[in-house]
Amino acid sequence: MPKRGCPFGDAAPLQLKVRVGPKELSRGVCGERYSREVFDLLEAASRACSSCVRSVDGKAVCSQCERPLCGQCLRTCWGCGAVACALCSTIDYSDVHEKALCTNCAMFET
């Protein structure tokens, strides 16, 4: 049995698949609400620790890069006492006890 023909003929508009992404949603009818939801998610993500992505419980930030830190990823510099994250500090294992050094103090130790 052959396929049934289109009852509308050539006058019918093409029915193509349309991709709807974030850009199209933000321009739509509920665009303002959608943008607000995305902004709230980004704001919540900015309160995460920069090293381990846990939620930040305090207001501790790295003195070098000013990223938020949780209590477990907080490293206090042995030289100057500044707070540093895992990216902006190095651990010195040359002594009996390990020492955390911020990038400024690590430059003078070498």
Contacts in CASP RR format, 6 or more apart in sequence:
PFRMAT RR
TARGET T0000
AUTHOR 0000-0000-0000
METHOD contacts of the structure
MODEL  1
MPKRGCPFGDAAPLQLKVRVGPKELSRGVCGERYSREVFDLLEAASRACS
SCVRSVDGKAVCSQCERPLCGQCLRTCWGCGAVACALCSTIDYSDVHEKA
LCTNCAMFET
6 12 0 8 1.000
22 34 0 8 1.000
22 38 0 8 1.000
25 31 0 8 1.000
25 34 0 8 1.000
26 34 0 8 1.000
26 35 0 8 1.000
26 38 0 8 1.000
28 34 0 8 1.000
46 68 0 8 1.000
47 55 0 8 1.000
47 56 0 8 1.000
47 68 0 8 1.000
48 54 0 8 1.000
48 55 0 8 1.000
48 56 0 8 1.000
48 68 0 8 1.000
49 55 0 8 1.000
49 56 0 8 1.000
49 68 0 8 1.000
49 69 0 8 1.000
49 70 0 8 1.000
49 73 0 8 1.000
50 62 0 8 1.000
50 65 0 8 1.000
50 67 0 8 1.000
50 68 0 8 1.000
50 69 0 8 1.000
50 73 0 8 1.000
50 85 0 8 1.000
50 87 0 8 1.000
51 69 0 8 1.000
51 70 0 8 1.000
51 73 0 8 1.000
51 85 0 8 1.000
51 86 0 8 1.000
51 87 0 8 1.000
52 70 0 8 1.000
52 72 0 8 1.000
52 73 0 8 1.000
54 70 0 8 1.000
54 72 0 8 1.000
54 73 0 8 1.000
55 70 0 8 1.000
56 68 0 8 1.000
56 69 0 8 1.000
56 70 0 8 1.000
57 70 0 8 1.000
57 71 0 8 1.000
58 70 0 8 1.000
58 71 0 8 1.000
60 68 0 8 1.000
60 69 0 8 1.000
60 70 0 8 1.000
60 71 0 8 1.000
60 74 0 8 1.000
60 83 0 8 1.000
61 67 0 8 1.000
61 68 0 8 1.000
61 69 0 8 1.000
61 83 0 8 1.000
62 69 0 8 1.000
62 83 0 8 1.000
62 84 0 8 1.000
62 85 0 8 1.000
62 87 0 8 1.000
62 88 0 8 1.000
63 82 0 8 1.000
63 83 0 8 1.000
63 84 0 8 1.000
63 88 0 8 1.000
63 102 0 8 1.000
64 82 0 8 1.000
64 84 0 8 1.000
64 85 0 8 1.000
64 88 0 8 1.000
64 89 0 8 1.000
64 102 0 8 1.000
64 103 0 8 1.000
64 104 0 8 1.000
65 85 0 8 1.000
65 87 0 8 1.000
65 88 0 8 1.000
67 85 0 8 1.000
67 87 0 8 1.000
69 83 0 8 1.000
69 85 0 8 1.000
73 85 0 8 1.000
73 86 0 8 1.000
74 83 0 8 1.000
75 83 0 8 1.000
75 84 0 8 1.000
75 85 0 8 1.000
75 86 0 8 1.000
75 89 0 8 1.000
75 100 0 8 1.000
76 82 0 8 1.000
76 83 0 8 1.000
76 84 0 8 1.000
76 100 0 8 1.000
77 83 0 8 1.000
77 84 0 8 1.000
77 89 0 8 1.000
77 100 0 8 1.000
77 101 0 8 1.000
77 102 0 8 1.000
77 105 0 8 1.000
78 92 0 8 1.000
78 99 0 8 1.000
78 100 0 8 1.000
78 101 0 8 1.000
78 105 0 8 1.000
79 99 0 8 1.000
79 101 0 8 1.000
79 102 0 8 1.000
79 105 0 8 1.000
80 102 0 8 1.000
80 104 0 8 1.000
80 105 0 8 1.000
81 102 0 8 1.000
82 102 0 8 1.000
82 104 0 8 1.000
84 100 0 8 1.000
84 102 0 8 1.000
84 103 0 8 1.000
88 102 0 8 1.000
88 103 0 8 1.000
89 100 0 8 1.000
89 101 0 8 1.000
89 102 0 8 1.000
89 103 0 8 1.000
89 106 0 8 1.000
90 100 0 8 1.000
90 101 0 8 1.000
90 103 0 8 1.000
90 106 0 8 1.000
91 98 0 8 1.000
91 99 0 8 1.000
91 100 0 8 1.000
91 101 0 8 1.000
92 98 0 8 1.000
92 99 0 8 1.000
92 100 0 8 1.000
92 101 0 8 1.000
92 106 0 8 1.000
92 109 0 8 1.000
101 109 0 8 1.000
END
